[in-house]
Amino acid sequence: MLFPIRRTHAALLSLFGVAMFALSGREASAQNTIHVPADQATIQGAINVANNGDTVLVAPGTYSENINFNGKAITVTSSGGASVTIIDGRTNGPVVTFDTGETSAAVLNGFTVQNGSATIFPNYDGGGLLINSASPTITNNIIQNNNACGSGAGIAVEGGSPRIQGNTIKNNGESGCTGGQGGGIYLSGANSTQVIGNVIENNQVAGDGGGIALFSASAPTISNNIISGNTATGSFPACQGGGIYSVNDSNPLILQNLIYNNTAAQGGGVCFHVVAGAHGPVLVNNTIIGGPGSTLGSAVYGAEFDNQVQLFNNIMTGPSGQNAVYCDTVPPIFSNNDAYSPSGTAFGGMCSDQGGQNGNFSADPMFVNAAVNDFHLQSTSPAIDAGSNAAPNLTQTDFAGNPRILDGNNDCVSTVDLGIYEFAPTPNANAFFSTNALTFPNQVIGTSSNGQQVTLANTGTTCFQFLSIGTSGDFSQTNSCSSAGVPGGSSCVFNVTFTPTALGPRSGTLAVTGSDTITTKTLNVSLSGTGVDFSISEKPSAASVKPGNSVQFIVTITPIRAAVNSTVALSCSGLPTGASCSFSPSSVIPGSNGANSVLTLFTGSNTPKGKFNVRITGTSGATSHTTNIQLTVN
């Protein structure tokens, strides 16, 4: 039976036009929505008539079929979500196949994919989804209860770079056979596959890699997944990689995953074998909780040429009495990791010396409640601010979507925490200045005032981290603060000085901008003062004296613009031989009305006769002014 096609662009067609359209195929330039079962009875039927850019929209229900995208760049999506829209493979081959070079524009979204069974091609891989040399987008599906006697009971990727995101992949495995890999996902030749934000749980394989297996998988990204309850039960030489198994030329980035309660004899959480010349995995900010039954490396097991493998900022724990991390040859590069096993060994084998080096340590990470799988950090956890900000591929947010790289221990330095969660204390940097204004006395231009102090206090519980400190105008500051900021519950002092560069009122601001890593604010103190100056004059301007006698002058210091409240020191120079001078007083404070000093010039019996210009200088700080007196010795 031929079904009409419903177009979402709402064009009205005649009955003749509909019939001709159905017979001749749809226009390639239009993008249409094909409804299942309203327009086509089956999903595969809708795919068959779809053109690139079309959407196949599937109503809730159970569809017993096995579908193939046939290379088309189309979106196949459910209208009601995965829980009510089921594609059942009836153990009649892979449920969904991508094997004709599909690109990321081929999208499977919002289905339960179940009861698939891998066939002889290729190698009995891919029970739920088989992706062979293709790069589709797989999102928001439940992939469950599928079987494969080869590898990838849930999903098998045999080349290509698909994006597998936001799916639940559970209860997939082997039935009636042994020796496969990847109960949940199998990646081989997988270029730059992305496995992001999935729940991969309770899958099993009678081989290696209960959750995910990688075999010569190039450089995939595995990030922000929950990988739990998966089991590898192989027996030769031992089952490996309950959560993740990476072997041969596989160089994955394993970033910020929660891997817990997976089971394998070696590497219950993660196991990697690295061939010579490959750099192998990079593990960053994972929380890996070893499961029961691991004889070596209940959290992490490394084998062969591991010296280029890198582990940064991970928490790796083993059950009581078991080994947490084990290396059977040269150790990987460990930096800022916590490996811990109560009553057991933290680092074992060839990496037994890694504790205490390069920021690695062994201590209870102090989860909030590991018994109920709450792996957030308590406020006293040693994993807080214990990571390396130089680790590669650090994310801006943690596993819960909260900001990454905070100051979690109130030391005013933002440092990444270990594991998947960043401890986020309630932002509470209650910072303030003790006053909002400082007024300085009149200051002679070019001279610096005594300092005035203002206190910056933080009565909150988190650090007020400095982003910038500055003054404007003719003002400068020094401070007793840490260069990083003011921790909660403490204070520091700013010392501000005024150095006017011109006469008259001068203004400026002390501004401190800081953050508690969540909220940024700027604190200001208004600064003001007046720049003043003085002049110096003498009376009389000239006088005569005989050798051996003295003569007096009145020297006057007069304020300019406003009162001068600083001291002006007086001195003379240019005296003839045998002559000297004295001022009474030797310095004055001009104030508002000016001030006088009596200058006495003394000549000696050997003072030569003649006319001499004696210079009188008034000095305040770095500012000085002069006047001249003509002295005649006759």
N, C-alpha and C positions, 0 to 999 in steps of 0.2 A: 504494500500500500504506500502510495506517495503522499507525504504530508506537506501542506503549504508551509511557507516560511514566514514567521512574524518578524517584521523589521521595526526596530526601536526608533528609526528616524521618521516613522509615521507617514510615509508616502502612501497615497491611496491608489491602488491599482485596480483596473478592471478585471473581471473574471478571466477574460482572454489573456490579459497581460500576466496574470498569476500563472496560468497554465503554460504559457510560452516561457516564462522565467524559470519554472520548475524543470522544463524540458531542456533548456539550453544552458543552464548554470547561471549563477548570480554574477553581477557586475563586480569585477575585481577591485574597482576603485572605492566601493562603498564599504563601510564598516558596520556590520549588522550583529544583532543578537539573535541566536537561534535557541529557542526554548525547548527543553526536554522535560516531559514528554509531549508538550503541546505541539511543537513543530516537527520533532523527530522522536520516534518511540525510544530510541536508544542513544546513549552518549556517543558510541562509535558511529552511528548513523549521522549524528550532528557533525562530528569531526569530518566525516567523509565529504559532506557538502559545504563545509566551511572554507572560507578564503582567509589568507593572511590578514590579521587585524581584527577578525571577528571574535565574538564572545559566544561560547556555548554556556548557557545558564541553565543549571539543572535543579529541578524542584526536589523537595525532600522525598525520600523513598529509598528502596533498596534496588539496585540495578545489578543483576547477575550477568556480568560480562567481563571481558578482558579487552582493554582499549589500547590503541596505538596512535600516537599523534601524527605519524606519517610525515614528519618533517615540517609540519605547519606551524607558523608563528601565530598561534591563537591562544586565547584564554579559556580554559575549561574550569568553571567555578560553580559552586553551589549557591542557591539563594537562601538556604536555611542554616548552613553551617555543617561542620563535619559530624556532629552528633546525630543528625537526622538524615544525612545524605550518604549512602553507603554504596560503594562499588565492591561487589563480592566476586572474587575470581573463581570460586567453585573448585579450587585446586586444579585449575585447568591452564596452568602457565602463569607467568607474571601478570599481575592485575593491570599495571600500567607500563607501557613500553615507550621509550624514546630511543630510537636507533637509526634515525635518518638525518643526523646533523642538526637537530633542533637547537635554536639559540635561546637566549634568556627571554625572548618574546613568546616562547612556548611556556604557558603557565598552567600549573595544576594547583587549585586552591580550594580548600574547604570541604574535603571528603574524608570519610572513613574508608580506607583501602585495606581489605582483609581477605583472608583465605586464598592467597596466591601461592603458587608452587613453581619454583624454578624448573625450567626444562633443560634439555641437554645442551641447548645453545644459550649463552656461551658458558660452558662448564658448570651447568646447573647453578648459576648465580642469579640472584635477584628474584625473590619470591613476591614481594609487594610491588616494588618498582625496579625495572631494569633500565638503566641509563647507559647506553653503549655509544661512545664517541659523540656525545651530545651535551648541551649546556642549558637545560631548561631551568625554570624557576619553580620550586616546590615549596608551597607555603600553607600553613594553617590546616594541615591534615592530621588525621589519626591513622597511623599505619600499624596494623596489629594482626596478630595471629596468622602470619605468613610463614612459609617454609622454604628452605633451600638446602639441598644436600651439598652444594658447593660453598659459596660465600654470599653474604649480604642477604640474609633472610628477609629483612625489612626493605633495605634499599641496596642495590649493587650499582656502583659507578665504575664502568670499564672505559675510562678515557673521557675527556671533556671537562668542563668547568661549571657544573650546575651550582645553583644557590639553593640550599636546603635550609629553610628558616621557619621557625615558629611552629614546628610540627611536634606531635607526640608519637614516638616510635616505640612500641611496647609489645611484649609477649610474642616476639618473633623468634624463630629458631630452627633447629634441625629436628627431623622426625624420621626414624628408621635409618639413619646414616651417621657417620662420624667424620671428623677431620676437617671441617670447614673453618672459615674465618668470618668474623663480623656478624654476630647475631642481629644487631640492629642495623648497622651501616658498614658497607665494605667499599673502600676506595682503592682503585688501582689505576695507575697512569692518569691520575685525576688532576693533573695540571694545577689549576688554582680554584678548586672547589671550595665553596664556603658552607660550613656547617655552623649555623648561628642560631642561638636562642631556642634550641629544641629541648624537649624532655625525652631522654633515651633511657628506658627503664625496663627491667625484668625481661630482657632478652637473653638467650642462651645459645651457646655453640659448643659442639663436642670437639673443639679445637682451640683456637686462640682469638682473643678480642671479643669478649661477650657483648660489649656495647658498640665499639667501633674498631674495625681493623683497617690498617693501611699497608698495602703491599706495593712497593715502588710507586708511591702515590704522589711524587713530585712535591709541591708546596701548597697544600691546602691550608685553610684557616678553620680552626675549630674553637669557637669562642661563645661564651655566655650560655653554655648548655648545662642542663642537669643530667648527669650520667649516673644512674643508681640502680642497684639491685640486679645488675647483669652478671652472668656467670659464664666462665670458660672452663670446660671440664675435660679438655684433652689430656692425654697421658704420656706423650713422647716429645721431648724428654720430661716435660711438665707443662701443664696448661699455663698460659701466660696472658696477662693483660685482661683482667676482668672488666675494667672500664674501657681502656684504650690500648691497642696493640699496634705498634709501628715497627715495620721491618723493611730491610733492604733500602733502596734509595728513596726513602720517605723523609721529607723535611718539613713537617707541619709546624705551624704556629699554633700552640695550644694555650689559649689566652682566656683567663678569667672564667674557668669552668668550675662547677661544683661536682666533684666526683667522689661518691661515697657508697659504702656498703656493697661494693662489687667483689666478686670472688674469683680467684685463680690461685694456683699453687705458687706462682711467681709473678710479682707485680699485680697485686689485686686491684690497684687503682690504675696505674699506667706501667706498661712495659715497652721498652724500645731496644731494637737491635740495629746498629748502624754499620753499614758497609764502609770499607776503606775509601776515603776521599769524599764522603758525604758529610754534611754538617749535622744532619739529624734534627731532632725536634728542638724547638725553643719553647720552654714552659714559663709563662709569666702570670703571676697573681692568681694561681689556682688554689682552691682548697681541696685537698685530696685526702680522704679519710679511708684508710685501709680496711678491708673487710676481713672476715674470719678465714682461717685455713691457709694463709699464705706462709710458706716456709721461708721465703726470701723476699724482702721488699714488699710488705703488705700495702704500702702506699705507692712506691716507685721502685722499679727494677730496671737496671741498665746493663746492657751486654755489648761485647765486642768493641768497636772503634768509637767510643763515646766521648773522646776528648774534645770534640767540638760541640757537643750538646750543651745547651745553656739553660740553667734554671734560675729564675729571678723571682724573688718576692712571693714564694709559695709557702703554704702551710701544708705539711705532709705528716700525718700521724698514723700510728699503727695501734692495734688493740693491745691490751696489757700483755706483756711478755713476748710480743712479737717484734720483729725488726721493721722499722719504718721505711728506710731507704737502703738499697743494696746495689753495689756496683761489682760486676765480676771481673772487670779488667781495668783499664785506665779510667779515672773518674771524670765525669763531665765537669763543666764550669758551674760551680755553685756560687751564687751571690745573694746574700740577704734572704735566706730561707730559714724557716723553723721546722726542723724534723724532730718529732717527739713520739716516744712510745713509753707509757708508764710501765715500769718494771721490765722494759725491753731495751733494745739497742736503737738509737736514733739513726746514725749513719753506720752502715756495715760494709764488709768486704773491702774493696780497694778505695772506697770513699770514707772509710772510718775516721780519717783525720780531718774531715771538712768542718766539723763542729768547732766553733770558735775562730774560724778563718773567714775573711771576706764578708763579714756581717752575718754569717750563719750561726745559729745557736740551737739549743735543744731545751725547750721549756713548754710547759702546758700552755697552749694558746688561749685558754680561758674563753671558750665559746659560751654564749648565753645559755643554751640548753641543747647540747649535742644529742641527748636522749630522744628529743623530738625533732631532730634535724634542723635546729636553729643554730646556724653557724656564724651568726653575727658575733662581734667581739664585745666582751665586757669592757668597762671603762678602765680596768686595771690590767688589761691584756698586754703581755710583752710584745705582741705583734703590732701594736699601734705605733706608728711613726718609725717602724723598724726596717722599712724597705729602701730601695734605691730608686731615686727619681731618674736615674740614668738608664734604667731598664728599657729595653726596646719595646715599642708598640704599646706603651702605657695608654690606657683609655682615659677619657675625660670624666667618665662616670663609672661607678662600681656596678656590681651585679644587679643591685636593686634600682639602678638609675640615679643614685645620689652622686653629688660631686665627688670626684677623686682628688687626691693629694690635698688633704686638709692638715691643719695643726690639731692633732688629736690629743696631745699631752700638755698643752698650755706652755710650750717652750718657745713659742713665737716663730717656729720654723715649720713650714708646711712640708711634710714628708709622707710619701705613700705608705699605707699600711700593707701588711702581708695578707694574702688570701683574697677572696672574692669581694669581701665587704670592707668599706672604709668606715671606721668608727667616726660618727658625726655627733660630737657633743652639741647640745642645744646652744646655738649661737647667742652669746650673751656678753659681748664686750661693751660694757657700760663705761665708755671713756669720756672724760670731760676735763676742761681747764678750770683751775681754781678761780680765775677771773676772766672776764671777756674783754678787758681793756687795761692798757698800761700807758700812763702819761709821764713823760720825762721832763725834768727841769730844763730851763734854757741851757743850750750847750753851744760853746764857741765852735763855729764851723771848722771842720777839719780835725776836731778833737773828739775823743770817745768818752761817753758818760760812764759812770759806774753802772754795773749791771743791775737790772731789776729781774726778780725771779717770779716764775709762774709754774705751778705744779700741774702736771698731767696725770690724772688718777684713772684707774680702771677698776671699778668696784664689781665688775662682772666675773664670770668664771672662765672665760676664754680670752685668749690673747687678742689685743688690738695690734695687728701687724701693720707696721709702717709701709705705706706705699710712696709717700713723699713728705719731705719736711722743707720748709722754706720761709724766708722773710722777704718782704718787699720794702721799697723806699730806702731810707738812710738807717736801716736797722739790721742787726746781725744777731745770731744766737749760737750758743753752745748748749749742750744738754748732757745730763747724766744717764740718759736712757740707753738700753740695749739697742744696737743697730737694727735689730729685727722688729722690736715693738715693745709693748708694755703688757706683761702677762696679767691675767685676771688676778685681782686681789693685790695689786702692787701699784706703785707710782714712780715717777721720775720728775726731775726739775729742769726747766728751761731757763737759761740766763740770757737776757736780752740787753743789748747795748745800743746806744744812739750815737751816730757819728754824722752830724748834719753836713751836707755838701753845699748848702746855700742858706741865705738869710731867710727868716720868716718861718711860719708854721710848716711843719713837715709831718707826713703821715705814712703809715705802712701797715702791714699785717704779718703776724706770725700764723702760718697755716700748716696744719698737720693732717694729712689724709691717711686713713688706715682702714682696715677691714678685719672682721672676725671670720673671714673666708666666705661668708654668705652675704653680709651687708657691708657696704662701703660708705663711709661718711668723712667729712672734712670738719675739723675743729679750728676755729679762728680766734685770735686775740687781736683787737684793734690797737695800734701803736701810734702815739703822737708825741710831738715835741717841737721846740722852736729853735731854729738856728740863729745865733746871734754873733756879733763881732765887737771889737773895741778899736778906738783910736788912741794914739799917744801924742801928747804935746808938752811943751816946756815953756817956762817963763822965768826970767827973760830968755831970749834966744841967743844972746851973746853977752859975754862979760870979760873984764880984764882982771888980772891978778899978778902980783909980784911973786917971784920965786920964794918959796918957803911959806907962803900964805895960802888961804883957802877962799872959795867963793861958793855960794849956794844958789840953787835953782828949785823951782817948784815944777814937778813932773805930774801931769794929770792924765789919768786913764778914763776915757769916756765911753760908755756903752753905746752900741749902734743897734737900732731896731727894737731891742728890749733889754731887760736887765741881764747883766752878765754876773752869774753867781759862782763862777769858777775863779780860781786864783790866777793873777797875772804877776809873774816874777819879773823883777827889774834888774838890768845889768848895763854896763857901759863898756865901750871899747874905743880905740883910737887915741888913747891918752899919750901925752909926751913922756919922755924919760923922766923918772923920778916922781911922776904924778900918780894919784890913786883916786878912787871914788867910793862913796858909800851912800846907801838909800835908807831913809827912815820913814816908814817901814820898808823892808827889802822886797815885800810883795803886797799886793792889795787885791781886794775883791770889789770890783767897780759897782755892783748892784745896779739899781735904777738910776742913781744920781751921779755916778762916777766917784773916783777916789784920787787923793793926792799923796805924793811922797816927796820928801825933801831930799834933793840930791846935793851932796857936798863934794866938791872937787878940791883935792889937796895937791899942792905943788911942793916939790923939794928944792933945797938950795941949789941942787945941780940941774934943775929943770931948765932946759934951754929957752931962750926967749924966742917968740914968734907966735904965729896964729895957727891954731889947731882945730880940726873938726872932730868933735867927740860925738860918737854915736850912742844914743840911748835906746835900748831894746826892751819891749815888754813881751813876755812869752807866756802863753797858756797852752799847755799840751804841745801840739805840733804847729800851732799858729803863733806867729810873732809879727809885731809891727815896730817900726823904728822912727826916731826923729833925731835931728842933729843940733848940737850946740857949738857955737863958735867961741873958742877959748883963746884969749890973747894973754900971753905971758910977756910982761914988759919990765 
